[in-house]
Amino acid sequence: MNPFRRHRPKLELSRYVDGELRPAQSRTVRAHLEDCPRCRRVVQEYRQIAEAARSFQPDPPDDRILERVLERRAAGDRVILPVEMPRLPVEPRRAPRWIAAAALVVVGLAAVLALPPLASADRPGLFFMPAVPLPGQVVEVRYTGSERFALAESLVLRARLVTADGRSRLAEVTTLAPDEDGFRGMFRLADSVVYAEFALESLGGDVVDSNGRRYWQLVTADPETGRPSRAALGAQVETLHRRAPVLAIEAAERLTRAYPDRPESWYRRAPIELSVYGSLPKALSAIHEERIKYFSEAQAAGRLEAGDLPWLIGYLRLFGRDAAHVMATIGSAGLMHPILLQWSLIDLQLAGATPAQILTFADSIWMQGNRAPALADAALTAAIEITDRNAVEKWISATLELSGSERRRDLLFLITSSPELARVLVDQLDTMVEGRRWNDAGVRPLHATHAEHTRLIAPLLQDALARSADQLLSDGDTARAITHYRQASEAWWDRDALLEIAAALDAAGAIGASTVAANRADMVGAIRGPAGPRPREGGSRPIDAAWSQLRTDVMHSATNIYLDPAIRVHHSGKPVRVDQIGRGEIRVLAVDDTRYPRRREEDLASLTDALDRVGVRFIHVLAGADPETCARQSSAVCDPDRQLVHELGVARTLDFFVMDRQGRIRFAHVPADQIVLLPSVLRAALPQPPPIASK
Amino acid sequence: MSAQSTGPDLIRGLKEEDPDALAAAYRAHHRMVYDTAFQLVRSRENAEDIVQDVFIGLPEATRKFDGHGSFSGWLRQITVRVALTALRQAKRKRDVLRRVRWTLPTSRDPVPVTDVVAVDRALAALPARLRAVFVLKEVHGYSHREIADMLSTTPGGSAQLLLRARRRLARSLGRSV
């Protein structure tokens, strides 16, 4: 078996769960699952989470909704639902504008139609002169047909001004004075403004005309051609996209009509169409297909500018081009936006690019100075996949360069699957920290301060390092073997393993290191028991070690303890982590059971065991539960009328700990009137200090 | 009231804007519409607004129902689209997620209920887009292609988003995957 190929990629497992793998691939995964408990667990976990999500039922909705629906309909309210793909004419751009607009209004928005009655004949209008001004030019503005402003002496012209880089601000640009058929005024746009939207209001702000909330729009011209500029049309599309997708589509069509040769135009247009239509009607897909073909040819012929390429890559991606296509485009782009890079990697992986392809790709992008973590990750995984030691070394050091404990942890997970890789990692770390202990350089906190990491990483790392050292020793490289044994002993995990390491060091002649390892073995034994976290049955250990054990066990059980978030507790202190609780602080651990009656019995059993070992009496009371629930919980005491709860004294103010899903413990103080929210109570009667229930 | 909950009578009644038919449709489908909306927007108020909007618009929308496939499936798809639109709008307002409420499960859940609540809680904490993918795929069983269409991404992108959602859920549930 190839030691580098131990587990299937998570994405593949995820798609396996979805049932969206090809049959052959699916068979491979199934075969792998039979042999691999870790991957099996991942798959099982994904399925369980989905199952739980499916079972969840929210509280029922308000029962007066129907009434309101009928009332609102009776009052003439209508909502246009996004029902179907609109039936557009074959060539949408040639269709009369109003048909397209009317069809488009149907989709996308669940907006209440509250349009004022149309008075088309004398619809007021705002007119600009010139209609498409140059940036910075003075614009004359006229407003006509203004019955609603009949009494106004002057009007305020308000605007949203948008610059080429997409920033916008609101401004009062000018006031309009009345003339014979309306109002008139002028203003000058700032040079940086490429697009603006206008609305009018009376001086007091009490009457407003926003053109039926569509506003009046003004795009500026390109000084060289006199046509609306690309930046202006682009800004218009982006601005409208946020508030009025239907108008945005029209604007985007204008943009692609004016600049059909620029990928930017199409990249701006496509997402709006995709979001409004859901999936594109055939006619539109055909237009985009034709454009993609056109751009591919243009790129091959070198007719595109460097600035076009990121847009083109984005555009290709929107239409699901295959990995090779995207990679070819990127390859010639010579530049890479981080987001595009991430997408491209995903595309490459999904399209089943070979590890070698990914490595080549990563090399070329890295060479161009793009130090993206995603790139290093992908490359390292690929290098491991094809067992290319040089590449692995190179990408490990690249990954370490990127720093960050999160990254190192990922790396450790990856590396500890093989002693070979562990050795590479350790060598790299050695070089990096220049003589300092490598686990001080950022790795140690991972398994020294976090219990989960300690459980998961330290044993793996220790094992991998020890095996690597064994190998070195048999190769006759005693010096490096000793280093690796010493580093393995720093993983601080298993007593027996530490003793073996001590013996190995001893045999290799490293007496000092051997003594240190043996001492650590003793300490680990005292803290954790001889092997791993489970204590020896009936063993006599110092009480502190027993408490430490209790904490560990409680924490492990805690993944299935769930306290009702609806219980409001008054904190008497800051959140405290479970491994910071001092001895004697756990008095009563309260769990809510009737609301979640099927809490697994083995969880309770393991809690009972854990408490029992330190002499804590455990009473699991099902208070207020129906007899049927009681019958299922064989180990519980039934207390249907809450009598026992009262006798236990929990119907008074109590101190207890609330444990959340992260295993953090909060010391909480619950007033008597909220105790009823705790229908079952786990009561601990500690020998020291005296049980709280007696206070 | 003669209309049946999904029969041709109901659909005819809806098309004719008959309030009785609308009421019948509401009784038959409001829970499905509400649950679907809630799973996506995670706010009772917003889910209720969506239910209102969907049923107010239903008579006009039904005129475009061609009778192929189930009415309920068709209605669910509309609800999903309306909810996604609401999410997009809410994302801008940064509104929906701040008003997440805890709700508790009913007792007929087939898996350990403790997990259901925890999963619900973790789901509520997911970013809207990840949650949308997860809910559409895992709860409603849409394919990645359909989800990609709804969320303006690619099927591959949808699969990737689903993986991220799963990993984040697993992580926030304290699992090791």
HADDOCK unambig.tbl for C-alpha pairs under 7 A between the chains (distance, minus, plus):
assign (segid A and resid 11 and name CA) (segid B and resid 160 and name CA) 6.93 0.50 0.50
assign (segid A and resid 11 and name CA) (segid B and resid 163 and name CA) 6.12 0.50 0.50
assign (segid A and resid 14 and name CA) (segid B and resid 163 and name CA) 5.95 0.50 0.50
assign (segid A and resid 15 and name CA) (segid B and resid 159 and name CA) 6.85 0.50 0.50
assign (segid A and resid 42 and name CA) (segid B and resid 177 and name CA) 5.75 0.50 0.50
assign (segid A and resid 46 and name CA) (segid B and resid 166 and name CA) 6.55 0.50 0.50
assign (segid A and resid 49 and name CA) (segid B and resid 119 and name CA) 6.65 0.50 0.50
assign (segid A and resid 50 and name CA) (segid B and resid 138 and name CA) 5.68 0.50 0.50
assign (segid A and resid 52 and name CA) (segid B and resid 111 and name CA) 6.56 0.50 0.50
assign (segid A and resid 52 and name CA) (segid B and resid 115 and name CA) 6.44 0.50 0.50
assign (segid A and resid 52 and name CA) (segid B and resid 116 and name CA) 4.71 0.50 0.50
assign (segid A and resid 52 and name CA) (segid B and resid 119 and name CA) 6.49 0.50 0.50
assign (segid A and resid 53 and name CA) (segid B and resid 116 and name CA) 6.38 0.50 0.50
assign (segid A and resid 53 and name CA) (segid B and resid 119 and name CA) 6.24 0.50 0.50
assign (segid A and resid 53 and name CA) (segid B and resid 120 and name CA) 6.44 0.50 0.50
assign (segid A and resid 53 and name CA) (segid B and resid 139 and name CA) 6.88 0.50 0.50
assign (segid A and resid 54 and name CA) (segid B and resid 139 and name CA) 5.20 0.50 0.50
assign (segid A and resid 55 and name CA) (segid B and resid 109 and name CA) 5.57 0.50 0.50
assign (segid A and resid 55 and name CA) (segid B and resid 116 and name CA) 6.80 0.50 0.50
assign (segid A and resid 56 and name CA) (segid B and resid 105 and name CA) 6.16 0.50 0.50
assign (segid A and resid 56 and name CA) (segid B and resid 116 and name CA) 5.97 0.50 0.50
assign (segid A and resid 56 and name CA) (segid B and resid 120 and name CA) 6.93 0.50 0.50
assign (segid A and resid 57 and name CA) (segid B and resid 105 and name CA) 5.73 0.50 0.50
assign (segid A and resid 57 and name CA) (segid B and resid 106 and name CA) 6.76 0.50 0.50
assign (segid A and resid 58 and name CA) (segid B and resid 35 and name CA) 6.65 0.50 0.50
assign (segid A and resid 58 and name CA) (segid B and resid 103 and name CA) 6.12 0.50 0.50
assign (segid A and resid 58 and name CA) (segid B and resid 104 and name CA) 6.99 0.50 0.50
assign (segid A and resid 58 and name CA) (segid B and resid 105 and name CA) 6.63 0.50 0.50
assign (segid A and resid 59 and name CA) (segid B and resid 103 and name CA) 6.28 0.50 0.50
assign (segid A and resid 61 and name CA) (segid B and resid 34 and name CA) 6.93 0.50 0.50
assign (segid A and resid 61 and name CA) (segid B and resid 48 and name CA) 6.51 0.50 0.50
assign (segid A and resid 65 and name CA) (segid B and resid 52 and name CA) 6.49 0.50 0.50
assign (segid A and resid 66 and name CA) (segid B and resid 23 and name CA) 6.92 0.50 0.50
assign (segid A and resid 66 and name CA) (segid B and resid 26 and name CA) 6.89 0.50 0.50
assign (segid A and resid 69 and name CA) (segid B and resid 52 and name CA) 5.77 0.50 0.50
assign (segid A and resid 69 and name CA) (segid B and resid 55 and name CA) 6.68 0.50 0.50
assign (segid A and resid 69 and name CA) (segid B and resid 56 and name CA) 5.68 0.50 0.50
assign (segid A and resid 70 and name CA) (segid B and resid 19 and name CA) 7.00 0.50 0.50
assign (segid A and resid 73 and name CA) (segid B and resid 56 and name CA) 6.21 0.50 0.50
assign (segid A and resid 78 and name CA) (segid B and resid 56 and name CA) 6.23 0.50 0.50
assign (segid A and resid 78 and name CA) (segid B and resid 57 and name CA) 5.88 0.50 0.50
assign (segid A and resid 79 and name CA) (segid B and resid 53 and name CA) 6.26 0.50 0.50
assign (segid A and resid 79 and name CA) (segid B and resid 56 and name CA) 6.07 0.50 0.50
assign (segid A and resid 79 and name CA) (segid B and resid 57 and name CA) 4.43 0.50 0.50
assign (segid A and resid 80 and name CA) (segid B and resid 57 and name CA) 5.69 0.50 0.50
assign (segid A and resid 81 and name CA) (segid B and resid 54 and name CA) 6.94 0.50 0.50
assign (segid A and resid 81 and name CA) (segid B and resid 57 and name CA) 5.99 0.50 0.50
assign (segid A and resid 81 and name CA) (segid B and resid 61 and name CA) 6.35 0.50 0.50
assign (segid A and resid 82 and name CA) (segid B and resid 78 and name CA) 6.22 0.50 0.50
assign (segid A and resid 82 and name CA) (segid B and resid 81 and name CA) 6.69 0.50 0.50
assign (segid A and resid 82 and name CA) (segid B and resid 82 and name CA) 6.95 0.50 0.50
assign (segid A and resid 83 and name CA) (segid B and resid 61 and name CA) 6.31 0.50 0.50
assign (segid A and resid 83 and name CA) (segid B and resid 78 and name CA) 5.97 0.50 0.50
assign (segid A and resid 109 and name CA) (segid B and resid 85 and name CA) 6.93 0.50 0.50
assign (segid A and resid 110 and name CA) (segid B and resid 82 and name CA) 6.11 0.50 0.50
assign (segid A and resid 271 and name CA) (segid B and resid 152 and name CA) 6.78 0.50 0.50
assign (segid A and resid 274 and name CA) (segid B and resid 152 and name CA) 5.62 0.50 0.50
assign (segid A and resid 275 and name CA) (segid B and resid 151 and name CA) 6.98 0.50 0.50
assign (segid A and resid 275 and name CA) (segid B and resid 152 and name CA) 5.70 0.50 0.50
assign (segid A and resid 278 and name CA) (segid B and resid 149 and name CA) 5.19 0.50 0.50
assign (segid A and resid 278 and name CA) (segid B and resid 150 and name CA) 5.04 0.50 0.50
assign (segid A and resid 279 and name CA) (segid B and resid 149 and name CA) 5.09 0.50 0.50
assign (segid A and resid 318 and name CA) (segid B and resid 153 and name CA) 6.55 0.50 0.50
assign (segid A and resid 318 and name CA) (segid B and resid 154 and name CA) 6.77 0.50 0.50
assign (segid A and resid 320 and name CA) (segid B and resid 154 and name CA) 5.75 0.50 0.50
assign (segid A and resid 347 and name CA) (segid B and resid 156 and name CA) 6.96 0.50 0.50
assign (segid A and resid 350 and name CA) (segid B and resid 156 and name CA) 6.36 0.50 0.50
assign (segid A and resid 559 and name CA) (segid B and resid 174 and name CA) 6.81 0.50 0.50
assign (segid A and resid 560 and name CA) (segid B and resid 114 and name CA) 6.94 0.50 0.50
assign (segid A and resid 562 and name CA) (segid B and resid 114 and name CA) 6.14 0.50 0.50
assign (segid A and resid 596 and name CA) (segid B and resid 113 and name CA) 5.55 0.50 0.50
assign (segid A and resid 596 and name CA) (segid B and resid 114 and name CA) 5.95 0.50 0.50
assign (segid A and resid 598 and name CA) (segid B and resid 112 and name CA) 5.59 0.50 0.50
assign (segid A and resid 598 and name CA) (segid B and resid 113 and name CA) 6.51 0.50 0.50
assign (segid A and resid 599 and name CA) (segid B and resid 112 and name CA) 6.06 0.50 0.50
assign (segid A and resid 599 and name CA) (segid B and resid 114 and name CA) 6.46 0.50 0.50
assign (segid A and resid 661 and name CA) (segid B and resid 173 and name CA) 6.79 0.50 0.50
assign (segid A and resid 661 and name CA) (segid B and resid 174 and name CA) 6.80 0.50 0.50
assign (segid A and resid 662 and name CA) (segid B and resid 174 and name CA) 6.42 0.50 0.50
